[in-house]
Amino acid sequence: MHSLFLRWIKRFLMSLGALLLLATLLFIAGNLWVLASTARYIDGHLEQCQPTDVAIVFGTSHWTRSGLRNPHFHARMRTSARLIADQRVQHLLISGDNRTQAYNEPRAMWRDLYRRGVPAEQLTMDFAGFSTYDTMVRARDVFQLKEALLVTQSWHLPRAIFIGRALGMEVTGCIAEEQPAADEWRLKMREWVARIATLGDLYLWQREPYFLGPAEPIELHRQEGGDKSREESRENTPEATVNINAALFFQQSLQADTVPEH
């Protein structure tokens, strides 16, 4: 009896070890697939970023948990503003989390970009970008984008590009240039897990974004006249384009005290 129990324990441990090894190999293989299939679509320097009509800027918190300025946020804003100034893109879709009245990533992004000189009519806010997946699905289905330039950090771009291309979009990536942050290793580790979750979103459970809504195509405003056009924008357009349906939805959610999860 004792010998039978030991054999059962041995088989169980061997099976468990085999499953862990298989899971590890699948984890590594999934990440390598995402990285290898997107590397050619990423430009390392702003001067190399491919010109296009619209750039999608991914939201993040303005501040770190320790109360410091978030270098990732400011790198994305700085890069996006330069893309507009250099006329490499004509419009910015700024997508982020707006789960409470006190936390509004798109509004913080809009204010920062406006202070950097980006005309208001070249900005569209998406308040339902709860995740990279949600942002990309909404960019295609709500804002009717078939191609775009994606602006975020180098460790985030492979997943964003992979999602966009899996959705049938022609997307490339522009790295938001910055100095390495102290806690960046945590974000990179989390990104390895997020890439595997993305494969599940796309190919297993095919999840839908938290909020979609009707189509609201982005209207492009070609800038002519340089500084004059920008000054007219500041005088005549105090607000950016807003994804109206998403904004109304979240106002109702807040009033009902129902806070969506990321």
Backbone torsions as a table, in degrees:
resi	resn	phi	psi	omega
1	MET	NA	-45.2	179.0
2	HIS	-62.8	-41.0	179.6
3	SER	-65.2	-37.8	178.4
4	LEU	-65.5	-39.7	178.8
5	PHE	-64.4	-41.6	179.0
6	LEU	-64.3	-39.8	177.5
7	ARG	-64.4	-37.3	178.4
8	TRP	-65.9	-42.3	177.6
9	ILE	-62.9	-41.9	-179.6
10	LYS	-63.0	-44.5	179.3
11	ARG	-64.9	-39.5	178.8
12	PHE	-62.4	-45.2	-179.3
13	LEU	-66.6	-37.8	178.1
14	MET	-66.3	-40.7	178.1
15	SER	-65.6	-42.2	178.9
16	LEU	-63.3	-42.2	178.0
17	GLY	-62.3	-40.6	179.5
18	ALA	-65.3	-40.9	178.7
19	LEU	-65.5	-41.1	178.6
20	LEU	-65.2	-39.7	177.7
21	LEU	-64.0	-43.5	179.0
22	LEU	-63.1	-43.5	179.5
23	ALA	-62.6	-39.7	178.7
24	THR	-64.6	-44.0	179.7
25	LEU	-64.0	-41.5	178.1
26	LEU	-66.0	-37.7	178.6
27	PHE	-61.9	-47.2	-179.9
28	ILE	-67.7	-43.2	-178.4
29	ALA	-63.3	-41.0	179.1
30	GLY	-62.0	-43.0	178.6
31	ASN	-66.0	-43.0	179.1
32	LEU	-63.6	-35.4	177.5
33	TRP	-61.6	-48.4	-179.8
34	VAL	-62.8	-45.6	-177.3
35	LEU	-66.0	-45.6	-176.5
36	ALA	-68.7	-36.8	-175.8
37	SER	-78.9	-11.2	-177.7
38	THR	-114.9	-9.9	-173.3
39	ALA	-56.3	-38.8	-175.6
40	ARG	-72.7	-10.8	-178.6
41	TYR	-99.1	5.7	-176.3
42	ILE	-108.8	128.6	176.8
43	ASP	-103.5	127.9	-173.4
44	GLY	-78.5	-22.3	-178.1
45	HIS	-128.7	147.8	-175.8
46	LEU	-57.5	-37.6	-179.4
47	GLU	-64.2	-19.2	-179.4
48	GLN	-94.8	-10.8	-176.0
49	CYS	-64.7	132.6	-174.1
50	GLN	-71.7	128.9	178.2
51	PRO	-63.3	140.8	175.8
52	THR	-156.9	173.6	-176.9
53	ASP	-72.1	-44.8	-171.9
54	VAL	-127.2	137.0	171.3
55	ALA	-111.8	139.0	176.0
56	ILE	-100.9	122.8	-178.6
57	VAL	-108.8	122.2	-176.0
58	PHE	-85.4	136.5	-176.2
59	GLY	-80.4	155.6	172.5
60	THR	-157.9	168.9	-177.5
61	SER	-66.9	144.2	177.0
62	HIS	-67.6	-27.6	-175.3
63	TRP	-125.9	153.5	174.0
64	THR	-83.5	169.5	179.7
65	ARG	-63.8	-24.9	178.7
66	SER	-85.1	1.9	176.8
67	GLY	89.8	8.4	179.5
68	LEU	-93.8	161.8	176.1
69	ARG	-63.9	132.8	-177.9
70	ASN	-79.0	112.8	-177.6
71	PRO	-64.8	-28.2	179.7
72	HIS	-68.3	-40.9	177.1
73	PHE	-60.0	-50.6	-175.1
74	HIS	-69.9	-30.3	175.6
75	ALA	-66.0	-40.6	178.2
76	ARG	-66.2	-40.7	-180.0
77	MET	-68.5	-42.4	-179.0
78	ARG	-63.1	-45.0	179.8
79	THR	-64.9	-43.1	-178.9
80	SER	-63.8	-42.6	179.3
81	ALA	-63.2	-38.6	178.7
82	ARG	-68.0	-35.8	177.4
83	LEU	-61.3	-39.5	177.1
84	ILE	-69.8	-46.3	-178.0
85	ALA	-61.8	-36.8	179.7
86	ASP	-84.7	1.6	-180.0
87	GLN	57.6	32.9	173.3
88	ARG	-80.3	-26.7	173.1
89	VAL	-133.0	155.8	-178.6
90	GLN	-102.0	-16.9	-173.8
91	HIS	-154.2	149.0	177.7
92	LEU	-118.5	124.6	169.8
93	LEU	-96.7	109.1	-177.1
94	ILE	-101.6	112.2	-170.4
95	SER	-118.5	131.5	-179.8
96	GLY	-165.6	-170.3	-174.0
97	ASP	-88.7	133.2	175.7
98	ASN	-137.0	56.0	-171.8
99	ARG	-78.7	-20.3	176.2
100	THR	-138.5	167.6	177.8
101	GLN	-65.1	-26.3	-177.2
102	ALA	-89.7	-8.6	-178.1
103	TYR	-129.4	110.0	-173.3
104	ASN	-141.1	90.9	-178.4
105	GLU	-64.3	-47.0	-178.7
106	PRO	-60.2	-39.6	-179.9
107	ARG	-65.7	-40.9	177.8
108	ALA	-64.2	-38.8	178.1
109	MET	-65.9	-43.6	-179.9
110	TRP	-59.6	-45.9	-179.3
111	ARG	-62.2	-42.9	-179.3
112	ASP	-65.6	-45.0	-179.8
113	LEU	-66.2	-38.3	178.9
114	TYR	-64.0	-40.2	177.0
115	ARG	-65.8	-26.2	177.9
116	ARG	-84.3	2.7	173.5
117	GLY	97.9	10.0	178.0
118	VAL	-79.0	122.2	179.9
119	PRO	-60.0	144.2	-174.9
120	ALA	-61.8	-35.6	-177.4
121	GLU	-73.3	-4.4	175.6
122	GLN	-101.4	16.2	-179.9
123	LEU	-125.7	133.4	172.4
124	THR	-126.5	127.8	-179.8
125	MET	-96.7	133.8	174.0
126	ASP	-116.6	111.6	-175.2
127	PHE	-86.2	-1.6	-175.7
128	ALA	-112.7	25.6	178.0
129	GLY	-87.2	66.4	-175.6
130	PHE	-69.3	-21.8	179.6
131	SER	-151.1	168.5	177.0
132	THR	-59.4	-40.4	179.2
133	TYR	-62.4	-47.9	179.4
134	ASP	-59.7	-43.6	-179.5
135	THR	-58.7	-45.5	-176.3
136	MET	-71.1	-41.2	178.3
137	VAL	-63.5	-42.2	179.7
138	ARG	-68.8	-34.3	177.1
139	ALA	-60.7	-39.3	179.9
140	ARG	-77.5	-47.8	-169.7
141	ASP	-90.0	-34.4	-179.7
142	VAL	-91.5	-49.6	-175.5
143	PHE	-92.7	0.3	169.8
144	GLN	60.8	38.7	179.5
145	LEU	-92.3	130.8	175.8
146	LYS	-101.6	-23.1	176.7
147	GLU	-145.8	152.7	-177.8
148	ALA	-166.4	161.0	172.2
149	LEU	-103.1	129.1	-177.3
150	LEU	-99.7	133.3	-176.7
151	VAL	-118.8	114.6	176.1
152	THR	-170.0	-171.1	-177.9
153	GLN	-75.9	162.4	-174.8
154	SER	-62.5	-35.5	-178.8
155	TRP	-76.7	-16.7	-179.3
156	HIS	-94.0	-29.4	-173.9
157	LEU	-59.4	-42.4	-178.7
158	PRO	-55.6	-44.2	-179.9
159	ARG	-66.0	-43.3	-179.1
160	ALA	-62.8	-44.1	180.0
161	ILE	-66.8	-41.2	-179.9
162	PHE	-59.5	-44.4	179.0
163	ILE	-62.2	-48.6	-177.9
164	GLY	-58.9	-44.6	-178.4
165	ARG	-72.8	-32.4	175.1
166	ALA	-66.3	-26.7	178.0
167	LEU	-85.9	1.3	178.1
168	GLY	89.4	13.8	-179.7
169	MET	-94.6	148.1	174.1
170	GLU	-91.2	96.6	-176.2
171	VAL	-123.8	147.0	171.8
172	THR	-129.7	168.3	-176.0
173	GLY	-119.5	143.1	175.9
174	CYS	-121.5	116.8	-176.1
175	ILE	-71.1	129.0	174.6
176	ALA	-75.7	107.4	-173.0
177	GLU	-69.8	137.7	179.9
178	GLU	-165.7	169.2	172.4
179	GLN	-86.0	144.6	180.0
180	PRO	-56.5	135.9	179.4
181	ALA	-91.4	158.3	-175.1
182	ALA	-63.4	-39.3	-175.4
183	ASP	-101.4	19.5	-174.9
184	GLU	-65.2	-26.2	-178.6
185	TRP	-62.4	-33.1	178.5
186	ARG	-65.4	-41.7	179.6
187	LEU	-65.4	-38.5	179.6
188	LYS	-67.8	-37.9	177.4
189	MET	-66.0	-43.0	178.9
190	ARG	-63.7	-33.0	-179.6
191	GLU	-66.3	-32.4	177.0
192	TRP	-61.9	-40.8	178.2
193	VAL	-70.1	-40.7	-177.9
194	ALA	-63.1	-32.6	178.8
195	ARG	-64.9	-39.0	178.3
196	ILE	-68.1	-40.4	177.6
197	ALA	-61.9	-35.0	178.3
198	THR	-63.7	-40.7	177.9
199	LEU	-61.4	-36.3	176.0
200	GLY	-67.3	-42.6	178.3
201	ASP	-58.3	-39.5	-173.6
202	LEU	-83.6	-40.3	-167.7
203	TYR	-116.6	-11.9	-179.3
204	LEU	-107.7	-69.2	-177.0
205	TRP	-97.7	-6.0	173.9
206	GLN	45.1	55.3	-174.5
207	ARG	-68.6	155.0	177.3
208	GLU	-96.9	153.4	174.7
209	PRO	-62.9	155.7	-177.6
210	TYR	-58.4	-41.0	178.5
211	PHE	-140.1	130.7	-179.3
212	LEU	-111.8	-75.6	178.6
213	GLY	87.5	175.2	-177.9
214	PRO	-72.6	165.6	-179.1
215	ALA	-68.4	138.2	175.2
216	GLU	-137.4	77.1	-175.9
217	PRO	-56.8	143.0	177.9
218	ILE	-77.0	131.2	176.6
219	GLU	-97.3	121.5	-178.6
220	LEU	-84.1	138.6	176.6
221	HIS	-117.9	105.6	179.5
222	ARG	-69.3	130.1	-178.5
223	GLN	-87.6	124.9	175.5
224	GLU	-132.0	140.2	177.1
225	GLY	96.2	2.9	172.3
226	GLY	58.5	-119.6	-174.4
227	ASP	-63.8	-34.6	-179.8
228	LYS	-62.3	-44.8	179.6
229	SER	-64.0	-37.9	-179.5
230	ARG	-66.6	-40.9	178.9
231	GLU	-64.3	-40.9	178.1
232	GLU	-63.0	-35.4	178.4
233	SER	-63.5	-41.3	-178.4
234	ARG	-67.7	-32.1	-178.6
235	GLU	-79.3	-38.4	-169.3
236	ASN	-102.9	-15.1	-174.9
237	THR	-129.6	84.1	-176.6
238	PRO	-73.7	-15.8	-178.8
239	GLU	-129.8	154.1	176.1
240	ALA	-84.0	170.4	173.5
241	THR	-65.5	138.0	-177.2
242	VAL	-119.6	141.0	171.7
243	ASN	-72.9	91.9	-168.0
244	ILE	-59.5	-46.8	-176.7
245	ASN	-61.9	-40.9	178.5
246	ALA	-65.6	-41.4	-179.6
247	ALA	-62.0	-44.9	179.4
248	LEU	-64.4	-39.6	-179.1
249	PHE	-60.9	-43.9	-176.5
250	PHE	-76.4	-27.8	172.2
251	GLN	-62.3	-42.6	177.9
252	GLN	-66.4	-37.4	178.8
253	SER	-63.7	-42.1	-179.9
254	LEU	-64.8	-40.5	179.6
255	GLN	-65.4	-30.7	-179.8
256	ALA	-91.5	3.9	-179.5
257	ASP	58.4	33.6	174.4
258	THR	-109.5	109.9	-176.4
259	VAL	-102.3	118.0	-179.4
260	PRO	-66.6	148.2	178.3
261	GLU	-88.6	149.7	178.0
262	HIS	-67.5	NA	NA
